[in-house]
Amino acid sequence: MLRKINHLALVEAVKKIPLLYGISPRSSRTLITLCEGRTLQPGEVLCTAGGISDAMFILLVGELGVYTADDLQVAAVEPINALGVGAITGQPRLAALKALKPTQVLVLRKSQLDRFFNADPVSRNRIYRNLINILTEKVKADNARLRDLQGEQEQYQSRQAVLQRQLKVHHQRLHFTLGFISRRGLMDYPEARSQVDAQEPPARVLAVAGDPHKRAALKEILAGYAVAEAEEGGQALEAVKQELPDVVLTTLALPGMGGMALLEQLRAFQPQLPVVALAGEEEAGAAAEKGFDAVSGGEPEALRSAVEGLLEREGLAYPANQ
């Protein structure tokens, strides 16, 4: 049962909604009389994603969650607000609305809204202008946020490049120092190198393959490296975001996102990350043209050699722990 709300208070509330700015009190009263009241309990769905936008909603009390088609909450809306502008534009619903707490809304059916627009063209034009202004401001805000994110990404990539150069210099200095110790007769080079390697963390490799037997074989071939696993492209992207590996190995055939698409996604936010394609003779040419850093058929010696070569190229030339 919709809690009784003073009609004058409703008119004043409607005036605060950006979509309805500027319409007359008389038009506001008319609009309210065309609405139906509805009360929702927490978890109750007001509308689902993907359907026809057959109504607009005015949130009076409570809170509504905005959910994607796969039930992921992306926003929360508080009073006073209008939702469901697809009833004006004709666009299908892009999101579902679900009550997060006891909630009261006014429901304005599209048929009633169309009747209101036909009877009151002045208010219709005002609402159209408001809608254009709202969408324009959202586009501006999204563009500003995108520029900020691009700036953050460029700063991160620049810092990453500096660290990689510093690490390369440190490895060169270490190599020179080990050689100096060896030449002085204090310790032979292999012994000194092994002592250093024992203190170095092993290189991190991400092995991406849908077949668990293939992943197990890769871990065996790359024994001594810290090998993490992913069975499909999306999982691999999340793994890279959580902990950046030194090298990624991927088969081209994967569940969902394939190896080629994975490479494109990795290049978008980690362009310096070495990626090796595990491909047969028929796929090798296409993989090389796509821009993989190396292509390997999976033979143990060749694969280890490819990984070691990429680590050396990146200035991470410490060997796997044996």
Order of alpha helices (4+ residues) and beta strands (2+ residues): alpha-alpha-beta-beta-beta-beta-beta-beta-alpha-beta-beta-alpha-alpha-alpha-beta-alpha-beta-alpha-beta-alpha-beta-alpha-beta-alpha
